[in-house]
């Protein structure tokens, strides 16, 4: 017997029947999109319990309920947007779909991460953030908070309700003693480096120019070379400025034991962070190299990479491996980086002396180097984390098999598919620089946050792509366990995990404490109306 769903009272029975008929006429791909929208709305509106017996609900009934919810959401979110416009100061502003600002506010690195909200709002001061949260709390409508927009998960920084863009919190200022820098929640790391590096400073920030400061930091902060020396981005935070769900602005320091712990990897569960204060470090010119190996050349490069990693090396040196499947062809690449004008003699010789298909060498400012590390804009992307503790010959063989198998299989659903595996071998002590934080749950276990991601264009292939990155990550972790790695309880890096990843896989033993802290600071579950990893 199919479970019954009651639509919001604003939608009559006759209207609901018409909606069901319209759903029946839709292609399957459109039904899937509507059903996903329903799931997001149900969660945001606190109605997810209505679908506990999901298997007993027909597609037509579920989708009809989704459209009913959409009508409810549009009406109530519109009213909330109007209330917000009346309550905020002239420094902040609300936008609607007929404006260019609206389009910029809701755009993301990946097109499929965006939704169309009823309005977007750009707060400029913390008091206005408080007013916005208070109006949302009263209306109980879904909302989103977007910093840089570098997510590939629908609903994490997008919404069908009220979209908050932090773009006006764009200030960057060095302290008088030049020991710290204040950074608003709106800039990307490229903005930060452009400001700091000419002054001779830097922070332990993101490896990609277009990644937002807020999302990376609140997700833990796996970053560029400086974190080998100083820790994750969260290990270098001196202060968080946050507007709590009840509208109170709090400056969080080490003295605030609970929030200090929770904000370091706990995302947006505790309010809206408006500013970060990070420690500063000196920055000189840097050196980098990119090598690509195709065909038989790749085998020698993989063997040399494994050999190189088996030796101790300079903490200023970073080297990443890349397996790539593009246009039906598999290749292997190396990205080398040295946090100095040039690497010590002999450091990279065995890698640079390899015969490669292409080799590019960079020497110059850190800002100029980061401008070459820009991720292209994609139509659709899914990613997943692959915890690893070392890269050996059997592991390289496993990666080689995985990329060929999944690249060929996924090409059957979209011939424009591209598949990437990023190997991130860091120093074993890279987690020892910080104190306990939401992420990682265990700093004694040096797990490298490796990555798989796939890009494609055909929306009807979404489910196959998601299954592929889940299954492939699990297969590689199992291969590593068979290779003797202790990964049974290894945490998946929060910013890499695919949607639906169990919270226990990312936060482990810290999850219960994070839930207690959330209940303390957000008893009305206001932040539960926004997307993200919810405690």
C-alpha positions in Angstrom: 0.0 0.0 0.0 1.4 3.4 -1.0 2.0 6.0 1.7 -0.1 9.1 1.6 1.3 12.6 1.4 -0.8 15.6 2.3 0.2 18.8 0.4 0.3 22.2 2.2 -3.1 23.5 2.9 -2.6 26.3 0.4 -3.0 23.8 -2.5 -6.4 22.3 -3.0 -7.2 18.7 -3.9 -8.2 19.7 -7.5 -5.0 21.7 -8.0 -3.0 18.7 -6.7 -4.8 16.4 -9.3 -3.8 18.8 -12.1 -0.2 18.8 -10.8 -0.2 15.0 -10.9 -1.4 14.9 -14.4 1.3 17.4 -15.4 3.9 15.2 -13.7 2.8 12.1 -15.7 3.5 14.0 -18.9 7.1 14.9 -17.9 10.1 12.9 -19.1 11.9 10.9 -16.4 14.8 13.3 -16.2 12.5 16.2 -15.3 10.7 14.0 -12.7 14.1 13.2 -11.1 14.9 16.9 -10.9 11.5 17.7 -9.3 11.9 14.9 -6.8 15.4 16.2 -5.7 13.8 19.6 -5.2 11.1 18.1 -3.1 13.7 16.3 -0.9 15.6 19.6 -0.3 12.4 21.5 0.5 11.1 18.8 2.8 14.3 18.9 4.8 14.4 22.7 4.8 10.7 22.9 6.0 11.2 20.3 8.7 8.8 17.9 6.9 11.3 15.1 6.1 9.4 12.7 8.4 6.6 12.7 6.0 8.7 10.6 3.7 10.2 8.1 6.1 8.6 5.3 4.0 10.0 6.7 0.8 9.7 3.4 -1.0 5.9 3.5 -0.6 5.5 6.9 -2.3 4.8 7.0 -6.1 6.9 9.3 -8.3 3.8 11.2 -9.3 2.6 11.7 -5.7 6.1 12.7 -4.6 6.5 15.1 -7.5 3.0 16.6 -6.9 4.0 17.2 -3.3 7.2 18.8 -4.5 5.3 21.3 -6.7 2.8 21.9 -3.8 5.8 22.7 -1.6 7.2 24.9 -4.3 4.0 27.0 -4.3 4.1 27.3 -0.5 7.8 28.2 -0.6 7.4 30.9 -3.2 4.6 32.6 -1.3 6.3 32.5 2.1 9.9 33.2 0.8 8.6 36.2 -1.1 7.0 37.6 2.1 10.3 36.9 3.9 12.3 38.8 1.2 10.0 41.8 1.5 10.4 41.8 5.3 14.2 41.5 4.9 14.3 44.5 2.5 12.4 46.5 5.1 14.6 45.5 8.1 18.2 45.9 6.7 20.2 49.1 6.4 20.9 51.0 3.2 24.4 49.4 3.1 22.8 46.0 2.3 20.4 45.2 -0.6 17.8 42.6 -1.8 17.8 41.6 -5.5 15.3 39.7 -7.7 15.7 37.7 -10.9 15.5 40.8 -13.2 18.9 42.1 -12.0 22.5 41.3 -12.9 23.4 41.2 -9.2 20.9 38.4 -8.7 22.6 36.3 -11.4 26.1 36.9 -9.9 24.9 36.2 -6.4 23.5 32.7 -7.2 26.2 31.6 -9.7 28.6 28.7 -8.8 31.8 27.1 -10.0 29.5 24.2 -11.2 26.3 25.2 -13.0 24.4 22.2 -11.5 25.1 23.5 -8.0 22.9 26.6 -8.5 19.2 26.9 -7.9 16.9 29.9 -8.6 15.8 31.5 -5.3 12.9 33.9 -4.7 15.4 36.6 -3.9 19.1 37.2 -3.2 20.3 39.5 -0.4 23.7 41.0 0.0 24.3 42.0 3.7 27.1 44.4 4.3 27.3 44.5 8.1 26.7 42.0 10.9 23.6 43.7 12.2 22.0 43.1 8.8 23.0 39.5 8.9 21.2 39.3 12.3 18.1 40.9 10.8 18.1 38.5 7.9 18.4 35.5 10.2 15.6 36.7 12.4 13.2 37.1 9.5 14.1 33.7 8.1 13.6 32.2 11.6 10.1 33.7 11.8 9.1 32.6 8.3 10.7 29.1 8.5 11.7 29.3 4.8 14.7 27.6 3.2 17.8 29.7 2.7 21.4 29.4 1.7 24.7 31.2 2.5 27.2 31.6 -0.3 30.9 32.7 0.0 32.9 31.8 -3.1 30.4 29.2 -4.5 33.0 26.5 -5.1 30.8 23.5 -4.3 29.5 20.8 -6.5 26.7 19.7 -4.2 23.2 21.1 -5.0 21.7 22.9 -2.0 24.9 23.4 0.0 25.1 27.1 -1.0 22.0 27.4 -3.1 18.3 27.4 -2.3 14.8 27.8 -3.8 14.1 30.3 -0.9 16.2 33.2 0.3 19.8 33.3 -1.0 22.4 35.2 1.2 25.5 36.2 -0.7 28.4 37.3 1.4 30.0 39.3 -1.4 29.9 42.6 0.4 32.0 41.2 3.3 35.0 41.6 1.1 37.4 43.4 3.4 41.0 42.3 3.9 43.2 44.1 6.4 46.6 43.3 8.0 46.9 44.0 11.7 49.2 46.7 13.0 51.7 44.2 14.3 51.6 42.3 10.9 51.0 39.1 12.7 47.4 38.4 11.5 45.0 39.4 8.7 41.3 40.0 8.9 39.4 38.5 5.9 35.7 38.8 5.3 33.5 35.9 4.3 33.2 37.0 0.7 36.7 36.9 -1.0 38.3 34.0 -2.8 41.8 32.9 -1.9 42.9 34.5 -5.2 41.7 37.9 -3.8 43.6 37.3 -0.5 46.9 36.3 -2.2 46.6 39.3 -4.5 46.4 41.6 -1.5 49.0 39.9 0.8 51.8 38.6 -1.5 53.0 42.0 -2.8 53.4 43.0 0.9 55.6 39.9 1.6 53.0 37.9 3.5 50.7 34.9 3.0 48.3 32.6 4.8 47.7 28.9 4.8 44.9 29.0 2.3 43.4 27.2 -0.7 45.3 25.6 -3.6 42.9 26.9 -6.2 42.6 30.6 -7.0 38.8 30.7 -7.2 37.9 28.8 -4.0 36.1 30.8 -1.4 37.8 31.6 2.0 34.6 30.8 4.0 33.8 27.4 2.6 37.3 26.0 2.7 38.0 27.3 6.2 34.7 26.1 7.7 35.3 22.7 6.1 38.7 22.2 7.8 41.0 23.8 5.3 43.3 21.4 3.3 45.5 23.9 1.6 48.7 24.7 -0.2 52.3 24.1 0.9 52.2 26.3 4.1 50.1 23.8 5.9 53.0 21.3 5.9 54.7 23.9 8.1 51.8 25.4 10.0 48.8 23.0 9.8 45.4 23.1 8.2 43.8 26.5 7.6 41.7 26.0 10.7 44.9 25.5 12.7 46.0 29.1 11.8 42.7 30.8 12.7 43.1 33.4 15.5 39.4 34.5 15.6 36.0 33.8 14.0 33.3 36.6 13.9 29.9 34.9 13.8 26.3 36.0 13.9 24.5 33.3 15.8 21.0 32.0 14.8 19.4 34.3 17.5 21.1 37.4 16.0 23.9 37.8 18.5 27.3 38.6 17.1 30.1 36.6 18.8 33.8 36.9 18.5 35.1 33.4 18.9 38.6 32.8 20.3 40.4 29.9 22.0 38.6 30.9 25.2 35.3 29.9 23.7 35.9 26.2 24.0 32.8 24.8 22.2 32.5 27.2 19.2 36.2 27.3 18.8 36.2 23.5 18.3 32.9 23.4 16.3 33.7 26.1 13.7 36.9 24.3 12.7 35.3 22.0 10.2 31.7 22.3 11.3 30.5 24.4 8.4 27.4 26.6 8.8 25.7 24.7 11.7 26.2 27.4 14.3 25.4 30.6 12.5 26.9 32.8 9.7 30.6 33.6 9.9 31.2 37.1 8.7 35.0 37.4 9.3 38.1 35.3 9.9 41.3 36.4 11.5 44.2 34.2 10.2 47.9 34.1 11.2 50.4 35.6 8.7 53.6 34.1 7.4 56.4 35.4 5.2 56.2 34.7 1.4 59.0 34.8 -1.1 58.9 34.0 -4.9 58.1 30.4 -5.7 58.9 27.6 -8.2 56.5 25.2 -9.9 56.4 22.6 -12.7 53.7 20.7 -14.5 54.4 17.4 -16.4 52.0 15.3 -18.4 52.8 11.7 -19.5 50.9 9.8 -22.1 51.0 6.1 -23.2 54.1 4.2 -22.1 55.7 7.3 -20.7 53.1 7.2 -17.9 54.4 3.9 -16.5 57.9 5.2 -15.9 56.5 8.4 -14.3 54.3 6.5 -11.9 57.2 4.3 -10.8 59.5 7.3 -10.3 56.7 9.1 -8.3 56.4 6.2 -5.9 60.2 6.0 -5.5 60.4 9.7 -4.9 57.7 9.5 -2.2 59.6 6.8 -0.3 62.3 9.2 0.7 62.2 12.1 3.3 62.2 15.5 1.6 62.0 19.2 2.1 58.9 20.5 3.9 58.7 23.3 1.5 58.2 20.9 -1.4 54.7 19.7 -2.6 54.1 17.2 -5.3 50.7 15.9 -6.5 49.9 13.1 -8.9 47.0 13.2 -11.4 45.3 10.4 -13.3 43.2 11.9 -16.1 40.6 10.5 -18.5 39.8 13.0 -21.3 38.3 12.3 -24.7 38.7 8.6 -24.2 42.5 8.8 -23.4 44.2 8.1 -20.1 47.3 10.1 -19.0 49.3 10.7 -15.8 50.5 14.1 -14.6 52.7 15.5 -11.9 52.4 19.0 -10.3 55.5 20.0 -8.4 55.8 23.1 -6.2 58.6 24.6 -4.1 57.9 27.4 -1.6 61.0 29.3 -2.5 62.6 30.9 -5.7 63.9 27.5 -6.8 64.2 24.0 -5.3 67.4 22.7 -3.8 69.8 21.1 -6.3 68.8 17.5 -7.0 65.4 17.6 -5.2 63.3 17.0 -8.3 65.9 15.8 -10.7 64.7 12.2 -11.1 61.2 13.5 -11.9 62.2 16.4 -14.2 64.6 14.1 -16.1 61.7 11.8 -17.1 60.6 11.9 -20.8 57.3 13.7 -20.7 54.6 14.6 -23.3 54.6 18.2 -22.0 56.6 20.1 -19.4 55.9 23.6 -18.0 58.2 25.3 -15.5 57.2 28.4 -13.5 59.3 30.8 -11.5 57.8 34.0 -10.1 55.5 35.4 -7.4 53.1 33.2 -5.5 50.2 35.4 -6.8 51.2 34.7 -10.4 51.6 31.0 -9.7 48.1 30.8 -8.2 46.6 32.6 -11.2 47.7 29.5 -13.2 45.8 27.2 -10.7 42.2 28.2 -11.8 39.7 25.5 -12.0 37.6 25.8 -15.2 33.9 26.3 -14.9 31.9 23.1 -15.4 28.3 22.2 -16.2 28.1 19.2 -13.9 30.6 17.8 -11.4 30.6 15.2 -8.6 33.5 14.5 -6.4 34.4 12.2 -3.5 37.3 11.9 -1.0 39.6 8.9 -1.0 41.5 8.7 2.3 45.0 7.2 1.8 48.1 7.0 4.0 50.6 6.2 1.3 51.0 5.6 -2.4 52.7 2.3 -3.4 53.1 0.4 -6.6 50.0 -1.7 -5.9 48.0 1.5 -5.2 49.2 3.1 -8.4 48.1 0.0 -10.3 44.7 0.2 -8.6 44.3 3.8 -9.7 45.3 2.9 -13.2 42.7 0.2 -13.4 40.0 2.4 -11.9 40.3 5.3 -14.3 40.3 3.2 -17.4 37.3 1.1 -16.2 35.2 4.0 -15.1 36.2 6.4 -17.9 35.1 3.8 -20.5 31.9 2.9 -18.7 30.8 6.5 -18.0 31.5 7.5 -21.6 28.5 5.3 -22.6 26.3 7.8 -20.8 28.0 11.0 -21.9 30.8 11.0 -24.5 32.0 14.3 -23.1 32.8 12.9 -19.7 36.2 13.7 -18.0 37.4 11.8 -15.0 40.2 12.8 -12.6 42.0 11.3 -9.6 44.2 13.6 -7.6 46.8 12.0 -5.4 47.9 14.2 -2.4 50.9 12.8 -0.6 51.6 15.0 2.4 54.1 14.7 5.2 53.0 12.1 7.9 53.0 14.9 10.6 50.8 17.4 8.7 47.9 17.0 11.3 50.1 17.5 14.4 50.3 21.3 14.1 46.8 21.9 15.5 44.6 21.2 18.5 41.4 19.1 18.5 38.8 20.4 16.0 35.6 19.3 14.4 37.6 18.0 11.5 39.7 15.8 11.5 38.3 13.5 14.2 41.7 11.8 14.7 44.9 13.8 14.4 47.1 10.8 15.2 46.1 9.1 11.9 47.9 10.8 9.0 45.3 10.4 6.2 45.9 12.1 2.9 42.7 13.7 1.5 42.9 12.4 -2.0 40.1 13.1 -4.5 38.2 11.7 -7.4 35.9 13.9 -9.5 34.0 13.6 -12.8 32.6 16.2 -15.1 29.9 15.8 -17.7 27.1 17.7 -19.4 24.1 15.3 -19.8 21.8 15.7 -16.8 20.2 12.3 -17.4 23.5 10.7 -16.5 23.7 12.2 -13.0 22.8 9.0 -11.1 25.5 7.0 -12.9 28.2 9.6 -12.2 27.3 9.7 -8.5 27.4 5.9 -8.3 30.7 5.8 -10.1 32.6 8.2 -7.7 31.1 6.4 -4.7 32.0 2.9 -5.9 35.4 3.9 -7.2 36.4 5.6 -3.9 35.3 2.6 -1.9 37.2 0.3 -4.3 40.5 2.3 -3.9 40.1 2.4 -0.1 39.6 -1.3 -0.1 42.7 -1.8 -2.2 44.7 0.4 0.2 43.5 -1.8 3.2 44.6 -4.9 1.3 47.9 -3.1 0.8 48.3 -2.9 4.6 47.0 0.6 5.3 45.1 1.3 8.5 42.0 3.0 7.0 39.0 1.2 8.6 38.2 4.4 10.6 39.9 6.9 8.3 37.9 10.1 7.9 36.8 11.4 4.5 37.8 15.0 4.0 34.7 17.1 4.5 35.2 19.4 1.5 35.7 16.4 -0.9 32.9 14.2 0.2 30.0 13.4 -2.1 26.4 14.2 -1.1 24.9 11.6 1.1 28.2 10.7 2.8 27.4 9.6 6.4 28.4 12.2 8.9 30.2 9.5 10.9 32.6 9.0 8.0 33.7 12.6 8.2 33.4 13.5 11.9 33.8 10.2 13.7 33.8 10.4 17.4 33.3 14.2 17.3 29.8 14.0 15.9 27.9 13.7 19.2 29.8 16.7 20.7 29.1 18.7 17.5 25.4 17.9 17.9 25.3 19.0 21.5 27.0 22.3 20.6 24.5 22.9 17.8 21.6 22.3 20.1 23.1 24.8 22.6 23.6 27.6 20.0 20.7 26.9 17.7 17.9 25.3 19.7 15.3 26.4 17.2 17.2 24.8 14.3 17.4 27.9 12.2 20.5 26.8 10.5 18.8 23.6 9.7 16.8 25.6 7.1 20.0 25.9 5.1 21.8 23.2 3.2 25.2 21.6 4.0 26.3 18.9 6.3 23.7 19.1 9.1 24.3 17.9 12.7 
